[in-house]
């Protein structure tokens, strides 16, 4: 395939934010792009074909892949971007709420990936880019459940990459830090709020808002996804943006006690 025809890309959660910016970046680079949204939107957005898909539903995912195949006959790139957030003390969420979060952020990735893999194996090539987060490799107080989903995606992706290399398929991770999207506005609330966490939860919400205001534009992450999608010698992980690169470096090379103290200081937690 030429640089002006890089193949067919499927991007989940592409109606807004990082997903939308990623879909557009891939299209500009030469991919034919299909994006998904949970609810019906315009059939095309900036030349991107939009399809409805609920990543928590097996039948919906199967229909999505069938629809793309019916039009193109192949899928060369999958970007698993669909996800949701949850802010609150870990014990403030019921098991049911935790399971719902994992159903989107982890099993959603699993469902779409499994639906696409037989196609990529038949083709003898493919690339899967999973959107993680810096919270996939550092502690995230009051985001413990969300962070857990990203840790799970990291372990799944790195392990799956080893399984699939012999089929010509690579799996890579993109790890953004704070990004200027509607993530903060769409954060789920715990379903069993406890008064003891009210002050800390409110403080964390303020900290997140300030960090988001200074965060990277979605296009920064989209540029990283494009690099991860087209790198001829793909790396396991791609930090998206200056802050993400700094956090990744510090996590690897700063002593654990110093990193712990710095994290608590930045989040306004007692030392």
C-alpha positions as CSV (number, residue, x, y, z in Angstrom):
1,X,0.0,0.0,0.0
2,X,1.3,3.5,-0.9
3,X,1.6,6.4,1.5
4,X,-1.6,7.8,0.2
5,X,-3.4,4.5,0.7
6,X,-2.3,3.1,4.1
7,X,-5.3,0.8,4.4
8,X,-8.5,0.6,6.5
9,X,-8.5,1.9,10.0
10,X,-11.2,1.4,12.7
11,X,-11.2,3.8,15.6
12,X,-13.6,3.2,18.5
13,X,-15.0,6.2,20.4
14,X,-14.4,8.6,17.5
15,X,-17.2,11.1,17.9
16,X,-15.3,13.5,20.1
17,X,-11.9,14.2,21.8
18,X,-8.9,12.0,21.2
19,X,-10.9,9.5,19.1
20,X,-12.1,12.2,16.7
21,X,-8.7,13.8,16.4
22,X,-7.1,10.4,15.9
23,X,-9.6,9.5,13.1
24,X,-8.9,12.8,11.4
25,X,-5.1,12.4,11.7
26,X,-5.3,8.9,10.2
27,X,-7.4,10.0,7.4
28,X,-5.1,12.9,6.5
29,X,-2.2,10.4,6.5
30,X,-3.9,8.2,3.9
31,X,-6.1,5.7,5.8
32,X,-9.7,5.0,5.0
33,X,-11.2,5.5,8.4
34,X,-14.3,4.1,10.1
35,X,-15.1,5.6,13.5
36,X,-17.6,4.4,16.1
37,X,-19.9,6.1,18.6
38,X,-22.2,4.5,21.2
39,X,-25.1,6.6,20.0
40,X,-26.0,7.4,16.4
41,X,-24.3,10.5,15.0
42,X,-24.0,11.9,11.4
43,X,-23.1,9.2,8.9
44,X,-19.8,11.0,8.1
45,X,-17.7,13.5,10.2
46,X,-15.0,15.3,8.3
47,X,-14.9,12.4,5.7
48,X,-14.8,9.7,8.4
49,X,-17.5,7.0,8.1
50,X,-19.3,6.8,11.4
51,X,-20.9,3.6,12.7
52,X,-22.8,2.9,15.9
53,X,-21.2,0.4,18.3
54,X,-21.6,-0.5,21.9
55,X,-18.3,-2.1,22.9
56,X,-20.0,-3.8,25.9
57,X,-22.2,-5.8,23.5
58,X,-20.9,-8.8,21.5
59,X,-23.6,-8.6,18.8
60,X,-23.0,-4.8,18.4
61,X,-19.2,-5.4,17.9
62,X,-19.8,-8.3,15.5
63,X,-22.1,-6.1,13.4
64,X,-19.6,-3.3,13.4
65,X,-16.8,-5.5,12.0
66,X,-19.2,-7.2,9.5
67,X,-20.3,-3.7,8.2
68,X,-16.7,-2.6,7.7
69,X,-15.8,-5.8,6.0
70,X,-18.8,-5.5,3.7
71,X,-17.5,-2.2,2.5
72,X,-13.7,-2.7,2.4
73,X,-13.0,-6.4,2.7
74,X,-10.1,-5.7,5.2
75,X,-9.1,-4.0,8.4
76,X,-5.4,-3.0,8.7
77,X,-5.5,-0.9,11.8
78,X,-7.6,-1.0,15.0
79,X,-7.4,1.8,17.5
80,X,-9.2,0.9,20.8
81,X,-10.0,4.3,22.2
82,X,-13.5,4.0,23.6
83,X,-13.5,4.3,27.4
84,X,-14.9,6.1,30.5
85,X,-13.6,7.5,33.7
86,X,-14.6,7.3,37.4
87,X,-13.5,9.6,40.2
88,X,-13.9,8.7,43.8
89,X,-12.6,6.6,46.7
90,X,-12.2,3.0,45.7
91,X,-14.6,1.8,48.4
92,X,-17.3,4.2,47.2
93,X,-18.1,2.1,44.2
94,X,-20.1,-1.1,44.3
95,X,-18.8,-4.3,42.6
96,X,-21.5,-3.8,40.0
97,X,-20.1,-0.3,39.1
98,X,-16.6,-1.6,39.0
99,X,-17.6,-4.4,36.7
100,X,-19.4,-1.8,34.4
101,X,-16.2,0.2,34.2
102,X,-14.1,-2.8,33.4
103,X,-16.7,-3.9,30.8
104,X,-16.1,-0.7,28.8
105,X,-12.4,-0.1,29.4
106,X,-11.0,-3.6,29.4
107,X,-13.5,-6.1,28.0
108,X,-14.5,-3.5,25.3
109,X,-10.9,-3.6,24.1
110,X,-11.0,-7.4,24.3
111,X,-14.2,-7.8,22.4
112,X,-13.3,-5.5,19.5
113,X,-9.8,-7.0,19.3
114,X,-11.1,-10.6,19.2
115,X,-13.5,-9.6,16.4
116,X,-10.8,-8.1,14.3
117,X,-8.0,-10.6,14.9
118,X,-9.3,-13.3,12.5
119,X,-9.3,-10.7,9.7
120,X,-5.8,-9.6,10.4
121,X,-4.5,-13.2,10.6
122,X,-6.0,-13.9,7.2
123,X,-4.3,-10.8,5.8
124,X,-1.0,-11.8,7.4
125,X,-0.6,-8.3,8.8
126,X,-2.2,-5.7,11.1
127,X,-1.6,-3.2,13.8
128,X,-3.6,-2.7,17.0
129,X,-3.1,0.5,19.0
130,X,-4.6,0.5,22.5
131,X,-5.2,3.8,24.3
132,X,-3.9,3.5,27.8
133,X,-2.8,6.4,30.1
134,X,0.0,7.4,32.4
135,X,-2.4,6.0,35.1
136,X,-1.8,2.6,33.5
137,X,1.7,2.5,35.1
138,X,1.5,4.9,38.1
139,X,-0.7,5.1,41.2
140,X,-3.8,7.1,40.8
141,X,-5.5,8.0,44.2
142,X,-9.3,8.5,43.8
143,X,-9.0,7.0,40.3
144,X,-8.1,3.5,41.6
145,X,-10.7,1.7,39.6
146,X,-10.0,3.6,36.4
147,X,-6.3,3.2,36.9
148,X,-6.9,-0.5,37.4
149,X,-8.5,-0.8,34.0
150,X,-5.6,0.9,32.3
151,X,-3.1,-1.4,34.2
152,X,-5.1,-4.3,32.8
153,X,-5.0,-3.0,29.3
154,X,-1.2,-2.6,29.6
155,X,-0.7,-6.2,30.7
156,X,-3.1,-7.5,28.1
157,X,-1.6,-5.5,25.3
158,X,2.1,-6.4,26.0
159,X,1.2,-10.1,26.4
160,X,-0.9,-10.2,23.3
161,X,1.8,-8.6,21.2
162,X,4.1,-11.5,21.9
163,X,1.3,-14.0,20.9
164,X,0.6,-12.3,17.6
165,X,4.0,-11.3,16.2
166,X,4.3,-14.6,14.2
167,X,1.1,-13.7,12.4
168,X,2.5,-10.3,11.2
169,X,0.3,-8.4,13.8
170,X,1.7,-6.0,16.4
171,X,0.0,-4.5,19.5
172,X,1.2,-1.3,20.9
173,X,0.2,1.2,23.7
174,X,-0.3,4.9,23.6
175,X,-0.1,6.6,27.0
176,X,-1.4,10.2,27.3
177,X,-1.3,12.3,30.4
178,X,-3.9,15.0,30.9
179,X,-5.6,15.9,27.6
180,X,-8.0,18.8,26.9
181,X,-11.2,16.8,26.3
182,X,-14.6,16.4,27.9
183,X,-13.2,13.6,30.1
184,X,-13.6,15.6,33.3
185,X,-17.3,16.4,32.4
186,X,-18.1,12.8,31.7
187,X,-16.5,11.3,34.8
188,X,-18.9,8.9,36.5
189,X,-19.7,9.4,40.2
190,X,-19.3,6.6,42.7
191,X,-22.7,4.9,43.4
192,X,-22.3,4.7,47.1
193,X,-20.8,8.0,48.3
194,X,-19.2,8.2,51.7
195,X,-19.0,11.5,53.6
196,X,-15.5,10.7,54.8
197,X,-14.2,11.1,51.2
198,X,-16.1,14.3,50.4
199,X,-13.3,16.7,51.0
200,X,-10.6,14.7,49.2
201,X,-12.9,13.9,46.3
202,X,-13.8,17.5,45.8
203,X,-10.1,18.5,46.0
204,X,-9.2,15.9,43.4
205,X,-11.8,17.1,41.1
206,X,-10.4,20.7,41.3
207,X,-6.9,19.3,40.7
208,X,-8.1,17.4,37.6
209,X,-9.8,20.5,36.2
210,X,-6.6,22.6,36.6
211,X,-4.5,19.8,35.1
212,X,-6.9,19.4,32.1
213,X,-6.7,23.2,31.4
214,X,-2.9,22.9,31.1
215,X,-3.1,19.5,29.3
216,X,-2.2,18.6,25.8
217,X,-4.6,19.1,22.9
218,X,-6.2,15.9,21.5
219,X,-4.2,16.4,18.3
220,X,-1.0,15.8,20.3
221,X,-2.2,12.3,21.2
222,X,-3.5,11.8,17.7
223,X,-0.1,12.5,16.3
224,X,1.4,9.9,18.7
225,X,-1.3,7.3,17.6
226,X,-0.4,7.9,14.0
227,X,3.3,7.3,14.8
228,X,2.4,4.1,16.7
229,X,0.2,3.0,13.8
230,X,2.8,3.5,11.1
231,X,6.2,2.9,12.8
232,X,7.9,0.1,10.8
233,X,9.7,-1.1,14.0
234,X,7.0,-0.5,16.6
235,X,7.8,0.1,20.3
236,X,5.8,-1.4,23.1
237,X,4.7,2.0,24.5
238,X,4.4,5.5,23.1
239,X,4.2,8.4,25.6
240,X,1.9,11.1,24.2
241,X,3.0,14.6,25.0
242,X,5.7,16.2,27.2
243,X,4.1,15.5,30.5
244,X,3.5,11.8,29.7
245,X,7.2,11.5,28.6
246,X,8.3,13.1,31.9
247,X,6.1,10.9,34.0
248,X,7.3,7.8,32.2
249,X,11.0,8.8,32.7
250,X,10.5,9.5,36.4
251,X,8.6,6.3,37.1
252,X,11.5,4.3,35.6
253,X,14.4,6.1,37.1
254,X,13.4,7.9,40.3
255,X,13.5,5.9,43.5
256,X,10.1,4.6,44.6
257,X,10.1,6.6,47.9
258,X,10.9,9.9,46.1
259,X,8.3,9.2,43.4
260,X,5.7,8.5,46.1
261,X,6.4,11.7,47.9
262,X,6.3,13.8,44.7
263,X,3.0,12.2,43.7
264,X,1.4,13.0,47.0
265,X,2.7,16.6,47.0
266,X,1.4,17.2,43.5
267,X,-2.0,15.9,44.4
268,X,-2.2,17.8,47.6
269,X,-2.2,14.7,49.8
270,X,-0.6,14.7,53.3
271,X,3.0,13.6,53.2
